């Protein structure tokens, strides 16, 4: 479970490293002509344990700064069906934004 900001950033770095390994990318070697990095990030984050398991999503929401994630969920027009659904969407949005940050893609 994520207990603080540092643990969240460590997890983000694990996701980024996994993407880099899967696509044979060196640091900051993103060739958008070869593939859509944002789609890869979406797929990676969408399937991670902190998005698909409610209790893990809640650990991000309770222990970390999630303002950007909450704003993105609102901008996307997501209407969660429950508190658990909301936590998963916020965790997804927060992780996605942080992974994008690591690839120097800013929103």
N, C-alpha and C positions, 0 to 999 in steps of 0.2 A: 504494500500500500504506500502511496505517496504521502509523506508527512510534512513536506515543506517545499519551498521554491527550488532549492538546490537539488532535491531528489527528482523534481519534475524536469528540470533542465538536464539532469543525468539521463533520464528516460528518453527525453527528446533526442539527446545525442546518440543513444542506442538506436533509435528509429532511423536517424540520419545515417549512421554507420551501416545499418542494414540495407538501406537504399543504395548507398555508395558501393557496397560489396555486390549487391544483386545486379547492378548495372555497370560494374567495373569503372567507377568514377573516382578520380583523385579529388583532393580538396578543391572545391569551387570550380570543378570541371563539368559544367552543365551545358551540354549542347542541345538546345531546344529544337534543333532541326532533326535530331535523332529520335526523340520521343517527347511526350508532353510531361514534363516534370511535375506539373500540378496534378495531373491525373494519377501519376505514380504516388505522390504524397497523399492524395485523397484515398486511394486504395489501401495504402499502408496504414494510415491513421484510422480509417473506418473499421478495419479488421483487428485493431489492437485491443488488448485485454482491458485497457482503461476506458474504452468506449463500449465494448459489448457486455461488460459485467457492471451492473448497477453499483455494487458496493465499491468497486474500484473507481468508477466515475465520481461517486460521492467523495472519495478521498481527495480527488483533485479539487472539487468544488469547495470542500470544507477547509482545506489547508493551503490553498494557493491563491494568488491574485488572478482572478478569472474575468476581469472587466472586459478585456478585449474579446474573449470568447462569448460572453453574454451579449456584447454589442453585435458580434457577427451573427449570432443566432437570431437576434431581433432583425438585423438587416436582411437576412435570408428569408424572413417571414415564416419561420418555423413556429408551429403551434403544437407544442408537446401535449401529449394526452395525459401525462401524469408527472409528478415530481421526479420519479425515476427517469422517465423519458427526457425531461428537461436536463437532468444531470448528465445524461449520456450525450445529448446534443452540445451542451456547454463544454464538456470534456473533449469531444471531437473538435469543436471550433478552436478551443484554446491550444490543443496539441497541433492542429493543422497550422495555425498561425505561427507557432513557435518553430515548427519544422521549416516552414517557408522562410522564416527569419534566418535560420541557419544556412539556407541556400541563397541568402541575399535577395529574396523575392518579398517585397513589402506591400502590404495593403493598408 
